[in-house]
Amino acid sequence: MYTIKVEKECGCFKKSAYENNMSFESKDDALMQASLMQTHMNTKFCGKHHFEVCEDGDDFFVSVSMSEEPNSGCCGGGHCS
């Protein structure tokens, strides 16, 4: 079983249709979904965060960091301060 884990759920993630800890039978399916999530979150979310996918064994972690582009305010995820 392969799992996609989002390390920190920002406000945009919580409002999206995505779920944390999604499981897949196939490594290829998990990697494809994680890559699609990363692209969608980096292009469609508010832009205050940057998302990257890292592989660790049977898990794919979506890491969240502050975007390098200045934005006003926070998305409401509670981890920006």
C-alpha positions in Angstrom: 0.0 0.0 0.0 1.3 3.5 -1.0 0.2 6.6 0.8 0.2 10.3 0.0 0.6 12.4 3.2 0.3 16.2 3.3 2.6 17.4 6.0 0.7 20.6 6.9 -2.8 21.2 5.7 -3.1 24.9 4.8 -6.5 26.5 4.5 -6.6 26.1 0.8 -6.0 22.3 1.2 -8.7 22.0 3.8 -11.2 23.8 1.5 -10.2 21.6 -1.5 -11.6 18.2 -2.5 -8.3 16.6 -1.6 -7.9 14.2 1.3 -4.8 13.6 3.5 -3.4 10.1 3.8 -4.8 8.8 0.5 -3.8 5.2 -0.1 -3.1 3.4 -3.4 -2.4 -0.2 -4.4 0.1 0.9 -7.1 3.2 3.0 -6.6 2.6 4.5 -10.1 -0.9 5.5 -9.2 0.2 7.1 -5.9 3.1 9.0 -7.7 0.7 10.2 -10.5 -1.8 11.5 -8.0 0.8 13.2 -5.8 2.2 14.9 -8.9 -1.2 16.0 -10.0 -1.9 17.3 -6.5 1.4 19.2 -6.5 0.8 20.9 -9.8 -2.8 21.8 -8.9 -1.9 23.1 -5.5 1.0 25.2 -6.8 -1.1 26.7 -9.7 -4.7 26.9 -8.3 -4.3 27.6 -4.6 -3.7 31.1 -3.2 0.0 31.2 -3.9 1.1 31.8 -0.3 2.7 28.4 -0.1 4.8 26.2 -2.3 4.2 22.4 -2.5 6.7 19.7 -3.3 6.5 15.9 -3.4 9.1 13.7 -1.8 9.2 9.9 -1.8 10.1 8.0 1.4 9.7 4.2 1.0 6.0 3.5 0.4 5.0 7.1 1.3 4.8 10.2 -0.8 5.0 13.4 1.3 3.7 16.7 0.1 5.8 19.3 1.9 4.5 22.9 2.4 6.7 25.9 2.5 6.2 29.7 2.3 6.2 30.9 -1.2 9.1 33.2 -2.2 6.7 35.6 -3.8 5.3 38.2 -1.4 1.6 37.9 -0.7 -0.6 39.7 1.8 -2.1 37.8 4.7 -2.4 34.1 5.4 -4.5 31.3 4.0 -5.8 30.5 7.5 -4.0 27.2 8.0 -2.6 28.3 11.3 1.1 27.6 10.5 2.2 30.9 8.9 3.1 32.7 12.0 
